[in-house]
Amino acid sequence: MIGVGIIGTGYIAAAAHGPVVMASRDAHLAAVLSRQEAAGREFLAGLGADDARAYDDLGAFLGDPRVELVIVASPDGLHFPQAEASLRAGKHVLVEKPMALSVAEARTLVDLAATQDRVLAASYHLRCHPGHVALRERVRAGELGTIRHLRLIWAYPIPESNWRARGDVGRWWSMSATATHCLDLARWFAGDVADWAQYKAVLSTARWHTGRDETAAIAGQLASGPTVEVLSTVQVGEYTRLEIFGDGGTAFCDGTFGPDGTGEIVLNGRRLDFTPVSPFVPQLAALLAAVKGQGPPPADGAVGLRAVEDLVLADDR
């Protein structure tokens, strides 16, 4: 079994990564790193991880020989230094999105992973949603004809008190929370990893005036031809929608974003059946296989780098 260490004890660690590691037959939770050791112990107790150890020092955490794979689930601004230190310590790394706050930092991680011969992955878990996987297979098989347009909306009311809204541990608000997933899904469904042919963003800070993107409206055209619309916002209530338009059909996903693997998908007017499961489960399984040399992770370091490039491009106004 592969020993996993988690950095961070916030929502995504407690609700997704921690429980999924605990339920895995191929991994065990070895350690957690928190700013306060007591918070780490509370985190482990909530998971029933009696054999895991809580740390409040990064060096000591990375010095634990039981930790082979590190999941970085801390605030955005800590992703790069913690992932870099983990790679230098010889650990495999999964980084929550975005992988870094600059293109240079993200590229450093990709290069370092190659030098260290370690797996580096970005947590774009929506690629592992069972409905998305089934839909993509059908789309890539040509059931919509040639893809002409993709439209993605993710509204989620993250409060102004959240660390993304201000401070030095973040750079983006709605974009790092949700738009980055939408942009990645657009590329993934279209099978296009090239530079954008066109790309424009309108960012709004009209409600709280923090200077961070409360709403981002992004319009672009992928190099392969399809146009893309992405809307991310923290200004309104929760809503998610993915629409794919081809010259031979349409597909719609409602309520499929998030950590649960649920929602409804309609392909050419007919509901697409799938078995709901948290996308973090197959993401971890694929990551563990990658650590064993059995194929790539769902979103490798190159995906994480490209995602940071897309965010920076939207913010470079």
Buried (B, 14 or more C-beta within 10 A) or exposed (E): EBBBBBBBBBEBBBBBBBBBBBEBEEBBBBBBBBEEBEBBBBBBEEBEBEEBBBBBEBEEBBEBEBBBBBBBBBBBBBBBBBBBBBBEBEBBBBBBBBBBBBBEBBBBBBBBBEEBEBBBBBBBBBBBBBBBBBBBEBBEEEBBEEBBBBBBBBBBEBEBEBBBBBEEBBBBBBBBBBBBBBBBBBBBBBEBEEEBBEBEBEBEBEEBEBEBBBBBBBBBBBEBEBBBBBBBBBBEEEBBBBBBBBEEBBBBBBBBBBBBBBBEBBBEEEEBEBEEBBBBBBBBBBBBBBBEEEEBBBBBBBBBBBBBBBBBBBBEE
